[in-house]
Amino acid sequence: MILDHENIRRPAMINAPHILVFDSGVGGLSIVQHIRLHVPHATITYLADNLFFPYGVLDDQTLLSRTCEIVSWAHNHYQPSLIVIACNSASTLVLPHLRAILGVPVVGVVPAIKPAAAMSTTNVIGLLATPATIQRDYTDELIAEFAPHCEVIKVGSAALVDFVERKMAGLKPTENEIKHILSLFNQHPRWSSVDTVVLACTHFPLVKRELSDAAPSIKHWVDSGDAVARRVTSLLTSLPGELSSGAAVNRILFTSSSGITDTFKKGLQPFGFDEITILA
């Protein structure tokens, strides 16, 4: 069901945690899957800022101001118990600002460098991310702290983000398209030694099977979904009453109607949303 902006309902007052999950597109749904495994009774409001999609190509100031604006609006309107910024590009930039202005815990997503370094036996790791995440000083700091003994081959791809959105719309990326993106790793002389690749964008786990089929030599495709869900559970436990049982009402919001076709909405069905809302 599509709701008009004027008819948006505030969440009912129920005795269950209410989690706001935010991304520029559908990538954060990979995080939602893990959260539901850990906190199955939670109400989840998912906000996709597809009007400004993709975040991975925005300049820092635009990304910072837009994220703070839209997340602050959602915080005030829906009053969640906790907020998850399910976007690596945004998380590596905006978390300190959001935590300073919002009155609830804010959980971010960062590249899973630490577990990848622990898994790798060759000590040569691939990092597949958006161009913005690749360029962040924060990403380099994670590598220096958790993988100083590893060589990390970095590839930034906005095209793969778009492929995931297309997959949701029923247009699956071809194996050749996936191989073309992974071929950017081939330019590095040590690519043949890579046994672990970090999926440093929440969109990418949604095409993990396609990536694995295109690069069968990779033993481990590592993302942050489970770690984020465990952090969410820990924080909710520290909030009085937030793990009490209650009926969950799950909704997904889009800031633009662009691309939200019937096929796209059908693709959302496995994620268990009760309401689909177009904000504009």
N, C-alpha and C positions, 0 to 999 in steps of 0.2 A: 504494500500500500504506500503511495506517495502522499506526503502531507505538505500542504502549503506552509510557507514561512509563518504566516499569521496564526496557524493552528497548531504550532509546536507545543506539545504538552511538557510541562515540567515533570521530572520523575516522581512517581508516587513515593510517599514516605513509607519505606519498608525496612525491616530489620535485617539488612544485608549490605555488604560493602558495595559501593558504587564506584566503578573505575572508568575514568575517561582515558581512552587510547587515541592518540593523535598522530597523523601522518599526512603527507601531501597527496597520497593515493591509497591503493589497497595493500601496499607492502606490509603495513602494520598488522594485517590480518594474520601473518605468520606468528606475531607475538600474541595475538588474541588466542590462537590455538593452544599455546602453552599455558597462558593464564587460565583458560577454562579447565585444563587438566589439574591445575593446582588449587583453584578456587572456583569450583563448578557452580556454586550458588550465587556468585556475584552478578550484579547488574553491570552491563558493559555498554557505555556510550562510545561509539567509534566515530571520530570526526576526521573526514578526509578533505583537505583543502585543495581539491582538484582544480579550483579556479587559478591557483598559482603553481600547479604541477608542471614540471618536476622541481623539487627543491634543490636537487643536486647541481643545478646549473645557475642558481641565483647568486648574486653577489652577497657578501656577508651582511651589509647593512639592510638590504631588502629582506633577506632571510630572517634576520634578528627582529626587525620591526613587525613583519607580518606574523611570525610565530607568536610573539608576545601579545599582539593584538587579538588574534583569533583564539588562542588558548585562554587568555584572560576573559574574553567574552563567554566561552564555553564554561569556564570555571564559575563565573557569576550566574549564568543561566541554569546550569544543571547541578551545581553544588556537589561535585564528586568527593568521595573520601580520599581519592588518590589519583594522580595523573601520570600517564606513561607517554613520554615523547618517543614514539616508535619509529624514529627516523634518525639514522646515523648522522646525516648532514646537519640536521637541526641540533641534535644532542651535543655534538662536539663544539657547538657555538653558544647555544641559548640557555643551557641549564642554570648557570649562576644567576642570570637575569630573572628567569621564571621563579626560582626558589626565593628570590628577594622580594617579589611582589605578590606571590600567592600564599595562601594560608594553609595549604595541604602539601603532603609529600609529593615530590616530583621525581620520577624515575626515568633515567635516560637509557639509551642504547649505544654501546660503544663497540668497536671492532673486537672480535673474540681472539685477540692476539695471544693472550696468556694460555688458554687451553690449547690453542693450535700449536704453540711452541712446545707444550708438554706432550702432545700427540706425535709430533713429527719425529721420525727416526733419522731422516736425512739432514735435518736442520736447514732445509730450504723450503720456504713457505710462500704460497701465492696469496696476495691480498686483492680481492675483487670488490670494488666499491664504486661509489659515484665520484666524479671528478672533484667535487668539493671535499669529500672525506679524505681522498688521497692527498690533497694539498694542505690539510689542516696540520698545524704544529702539534695538536693533541695526538694525532695518529702517530707521528714520529716519536712523541714522548712515550706512548704505549709500547712501541717497538723497542725503544731504548731500555725501558724498565723491565719488560717481560720477555723479550726475545733478543737480548744482546748477542747470544750465541748463534743466532739464526740469520740467514740471508733472506730478506723479505722482498719478493718481486711484486711491485704494485702496478695494478691496472685499473684505470678509472673508466667506467662505461655508463653513459646516460641511456644508450640504446637498449641495454638489457632491462632497465627500469621500464621503458616503454613497451618492451616485449611482454612483460608481466601484465601490464594493464591491458594489452591486446589479448592475452590469454584469457583474462577475465571476461572479455567481450566475445569470446568464442573463436578468436583468431590465434591459434597456437603458433609460437615461433618454430621455424623449421630447424632441423639439425644443422643445416649449412649456416643459418644465421647465428646460431649459438657457437658453432665452430669458428666463425669469423671473429667473434668477440674474443674467444679464448686464444685465437691465433696471435693476439697482441702479446700474450705471454711468451710465445715462441721466439720473439725477438731477443729475449734474454738468453745468454749462453747456458744458464743453469736450469732452464725450465724442465729439462728431462729428469732432473733430480727432485723436483717438487713432488711431495707425497701428501701434502695438506694444503687446502685452500680455505681462507677465511672469507665467508660471505658477509661483507661489511656493509650491507644494505638490506633492510628488512624485506624488500621486494624479492631478493634473490632466492631465499629458501623456497619460495613458491614455484620455482623452476629448478629445484635441486635435481629432480629425476632427469630432466633434459640436459643439465650440465654434466651429470654423471655419465649419461649415455654418450655425450660428445667427448668426454675426457676420461675414459675408463681406467687410466693409469693412476688417477688420484684416489688415494685410499680414504681420505677424510675431507668432508665438506663441513666446515664448522661455522655455526651462527650463534647468536646471543640469546635466542628465544627462551630456552630453559632457565638460563641465569637470570634474565629479567623477571620471569615468572616467580622464581624463588625469592628474589628481592622484594617483589610486590607482596608475596605471602608474609614475609618477615615483617614488613612495615605495617601491614594490616593487623597482624597479631598484636602489635604494640599500641594499636588504637582501640580504646575501650569499646567492646561490643561489635567490632567490625567483622568478626568471623561468625556472628550469629546466623542461623539459617533463616531463609525467607525466600519469597518468590522473586525470581530474576526477570527483569524486563530489559531486553537487549535491543538497542537501536543503532542504526548507522546513518550518519549525516554527511551530505556532500555540499560544498559551497557553490557548485555550479551544476547545471543539468547537462552540460556537455558530455557526451559519451555514455550517459546513463540510459542505455537502451534496454529493451525487454530481455535481450540476450545477456547483457551485463547483469541485470537484476537476477536472472536465473543462475548466473555464476556465483552470486552471493549466497544462494540458498544453503549450501553445506556449512556455512559459518553461523547459522542459527539466529539471525536477526529477526525480531518481531516487527520492526518498523524500519522503513527506508524513508529518509527525509531529504528533500532538496531545499536548501536554505535560500536559494535565489534562482 
